[in-house]
């Protein structure tokens, strides 16, 4: 079933700013926002924890180090 909802002009403008392309519908924008707030899957949680561990152990490079390494 399709329905119509009312949104303020401010919200409509904010949704417009979040469009990835001009012809993207507001429904697609809203679904994208909802998806962003959904629970992370177990694999992603493990990967995040591993990344946090590497950072705690100092296994990372700063932005400046990478730029210097590649001559940027």
C-alpha positions, 0 to 999 in steps of 0.5 A, spaced: 500 500 500 502 506 498 501 512 502 503 520 502 506 523 508 507 530 510 514 533 511 516 540 513 520 544 508 526 544 512 526 536 512 524 536 504 530 540 503 535 536 508 532 530 504 534 533 497 541 534 500 542 527 501 540 524 494 546 521 491 543 523 484 538 527 482 532 522 480 533 519 487 526 518 490 525 521 497 523 514 499 530 511 497 533 517 501 529 515 507 531 507 506 538 509 506 538 513 512 534 507 516 539 502 513 545 506 516 542 505 523 541 498 522 544 493 527 551 491 524 552 484 522 557 479 526 562 479 521 563 487 521 563 487 529 569 482 529 572 486 523 571 493 527 574 489 534 580 487 530 581 494 527 581 497 534 586 492 537 591 494 531 590 501 533 591 500 541 597 496 539 600 502 534 599 498 528 597 504 524 600 509 519 598 517 520 595 520 514 602 524 514 606 518 514 602 515 508 603 522 504 610 522 505 611 515 503 607 516 497 610 523 495 604 526 496 
